[in-house]
Amino acid sequence: MQEDLQMISPVTSAAQTQAAAPSTAVRPKPLQAKPQPPPAPSAADTVKLSSAKAIVQESLETSAQTTKEAASGDIQARNLLAKQAAAKAHTK
């Protein structure tokens, strides 16, 4: 099956375009990035434990150590003591 398609209004003239004249403006040269030296090591380097190591370390602490840390303001130790107290109250 073949359809005859007719244009509703054919294009009779196409707009003529001209190529733009090459620009004569002076373009500034891009700044070249200077290689940055690596940062010097700090005198106060810190050690960061991975979360797995921290969990193992916390699990090996004695309850006396946890109580001491909670008393000195350690939020994680306070939370652990609160969980232990809640579990203890729940089992009574």
JOLIN-V785376 format. One record per residue. N is the residue number from 1. RES is the residue in one small letter. OMEGA is omega in whole degrees, -180 to 180 (NA if undefined). D_FIRST is the distance of its C-alpha to the first C-alpha in whole Angstrom. Layout:
BEGIN
n = [N,N]
res = [RES,RES]
omega = [OMEGA,OMEGA]
d_first = [D_FIRST,D_FIRST]
END
This chain:
BEGIN
n = [1,2,3,4,5,6,7,8,9,10,11,12,13,14,15,16,17,18,19,20,21,22,23,24,25,26,27,28,29,30,31,32,33,34,35,36,37,38,39,40,41,42,43,44,45,46,47,48,49,50,51,52,53,54,55,56,57,58,59,60,61,62,63,64,65,66,67,68,69,70,71,72,73,74,75,76,77,78,79,80,81,82,83,84,85,86,87,88,89,90,91,92]
res = [m,q,e,d,l,q,m,i,s,p,v,t,s,a,a,q,t,q,a,a,a,p,s,t,a,v,r,p,k,p,l,q,a,k,p,q,p,p,p,a,p,s,a,a,d,t,v,k,l,s,s,a,k,a,i,v,q,e,s,l,e,t,s,a,q,t,t,k,e,a,a,s,g,d,i,q,a,r,n,l,l,a,k,q,a,a,a,k,a,h,t,k]
omega = [-176,-179,173,178,178,177,179,176,-177,178,-178,178,179,179,179,178,177,176,179,178,179,-178,178,180,179,179,178,178,178,178,178,-179,176,179,-180,176,179,-179,179,179,-179,178,-178,178,179,179,178,177,174,-177,179,179,180,179,179,-180,180,-178,-180,180,175,179,178,179,179,179,179,180,179,180,-180,174,180,-176,-180,179,178,179,179,179,179,178,179,180,179,179,180,179,-178,-178,-179,NA]
d_first = [0,4,7,10,13,16,19,22,25,25,28,30,33,33,36,39,40,43,44,47,51,52,54,58,59,61,60,62,62,61,64,64,65,68,69,70,73,73,75,78,79,81,84,83,81,80,79,76,75,72,71,72,75,76,75,78,80,80,80,83,85,88,88,91,89,87,89,91,87,86,90,89,86,83,80,79,82,83,79,80,84,82,80,83,85,82,81,85,85,82,84,87]
END
